Amino acid sequence: MTEKIKQIFGVPFSQENISDVSDLLNLVKQEEFFETQNKDGFVTKNKNLLHKKEYKKYLNLIEKKLYEYLSTLGLDTETFKFYITGSWGTRHQKGHYSPQHNHPNSLISGCLYLHADKDSGNFNLHNKQNNFLSNTFLFKYKNINLINTQYMTFTPTTGDLYFFPSQLEHFVNNSSSSNDRYMIAFNSFVHGDFDYQTSSLNLNKSNFYSS
């Protein structure tokens, strides 16, 4: 009998390049930024960028891509409507980085790279779910693969759009590029009727995000 190993309970990560984002880059460059407390980069003061009227077409594009991601995973997107909530821009200069974190108060998060090159700093995902062997013990592996790895690394390029579950830990390495890296990050939530015998729930969409 031939034994076969299947990967189950996977973490769904989406990567797609949407090509020309130059107009969006120009919009973000006009925003007011402040330096983070850790002095590891700059963030826009506005935390709802995509809901400004001049960003409307990009909000529509990202929500469309979000629905494609969820539909591919089999979610009933007629019953459960997802929408972008917070969204903000970041600017990283040489030496800047993004420390490991996740996104609370959100279900699906993502980011769109507006300007990045091969030296801008890799985007990394950290699996803390311990889907294989507990990290209480320090196991060594002869072959690193999607089942046993704790980290996945991606080298972003301009126009790359990522989606991932908001609880997934991620970070960006130090930039060694002389060019500023620009990105928009965003969160999403859901509205709809959740039916169950003893715990039904109705979630409504905030009027702020309906405009």
N, C-alpha and C positions, 0 to 999 in steps of 0.2 A: 504493500500500500504506500502510495506517495503522499507525503505530508505537504501541505501547502499553508503558508502563513499569509494571512490577510491583515491589512491594516484597518482597524475599526476605531470608532470614537475619535476620528480625526478632527483637527482644528481647521475650519475652512478659511483660507487666506486667498484673496483675489488680487491679481496684478495685471494691469492693462495700461497701454500707452494711448493717450487720446490726442497725440500730435500737438498741434499749434495751441499754445496757451499764452502767447505773447501779450494779448490784450489783457488777460487776467493778471499777468505779471506787472504790467504797467499800472493797473488799478491798485494792486497791493503796495507797490513802491510809493504811492501817494499817501498811504495811510500813516498815522502817527504811531510810532513804536516806542516801547520802553525796554530797558535792560532788565533781564531777570534777576531775582535776588541772588542766585548763584553766579551771576555774571558769565553764564554759559551761552548767551544768545539774546536776541531781541524778539519781542512779541507785540502784536498790535494791541492798542488799547481797546479797540472794538472787538468784542467777543461774539458778534453776530454778523460778520462780514457778508456772508452769502445772502443775508436778508436785506441788504441795502439794494435799492432799486437798480443801481448800475451793475450789480452782480447777478441780476435775475436769471439771465440765460445760463450762467454757470451753476446756479442753484438747481435749475431744471435739469441740466445735464447730469450733475452728480446724483440727484435723486433718481433719475432714470437708470443710471448705472447701478445704483443701490438696489433698485427693484430687480434688475437683471441678475445680480448676485444672489438675492434672496430667492428668486424664482428658480434659479438653477439648483439651489439647495432643496427645493421642493416645498417651500413655504407657501401657504395660501395667502397670496398678496391681495386678494379681493376682500377677504375678511379682516386681515390685519394690515393696516396702512402704516408704513414707516415714513418718517420725515426727518429732515436735518434739523437739529436743534442748534447747539453752539458751533461756531466756526471762527477761526482766527488765523492770522498770518504769522509766520516766523521768518526771521532773517538771521542766518548764521555766517559769521566771518571766519577767517582762518583761526584755528584753535578752539572754536566753539563746538559744542556737542549738546546732545539731549540725554539726560540721565534716565535710567530705567524707571518706567512708570506704566500705569494703565489709566483708563478713563472711567471714573465713577459716574453714576447717574446717566448712564448711556447703555445701549444694547449693542449697536454696531458702530464702530469708529472707522476713520480712514484718513488719508492724506493725499494731496495732489501736489506733486513737485513742479514748481513753476520755473525754477532754474537750478540745475545740478550738473556736475561733471564727475568724472571717475574719482576725483580726489575730495569730493565734498563731504565724505563720511558715509559709511555703510549703514543701512537700516537693518536692525537686528530684532528677531523675535525670540523670547525666552519661554520655553514650555515649563511651567511650574505645576502642571496637573499630575505629574508622575504617572503617566499612562502605562509605563512598562515596569521598571524597578524603582523602588523608593530611593530618593536621593539622600536618605539617612545614611546609606552606605555609598562609599566612593568606588563604584564599579569602573573597570577599564574595558574598552571595547576595541577589538582589532579592526572592525569596519564600522564607520559611522554612517548611519542611514536615517531615514525618516521616522523609524520606530524608536531608535534609542537616543537620538540626538536631543540635547537640551536647547540648542540654539540653531536658528536659521538666519543666514545673512544674505542681504540683497544689496546690489549697487544701483541706486536710483539714477535714472536719467530724466531729463526735462520731459514733462508730460506724463510721467508714471502716476497712475492712480491706484491706491491700495485700499482694500476693505478687510476688516478683521473684527472678531468679537471684542468688545470693549474691555473685557477683563484680561485680555492677553497682554502680558508684560512685553514691552518693547523699548528700544533705545537707539540712539544714533551716535556713531563714533565721532571723534574729533575730526574736524575738517582740516585738511592740509592744502586746500585750494586757495589761490589768491582771489578767486571770484566768490562773491556772496551767494549763498544758497538761500533760495526763497521757496516757501511751501505754504499751503493752506491745510490746516488740520480741521477735522469736524467730528461731531457726534450725531447720533440719531436715536429716536425713540419711536414708540408705536401708539396708535389709537385704534380702538375697535372693541368688540364684545368678546370676552373670554367666558365661555359657558362650561360649567361643571356642576355636578349635583349639589355640592355643599359649599362651593366657593366661586360663584360667578362674579365677574368683574367687568365694569365698563370704564374704558379710558377714553377721555376726550382730548382733542387736540387744542392746545392753547391758542387763543385768538391772535397772539403775537405772530405765530408761525403760519397763520392762514392768509396773511396779507401778500 
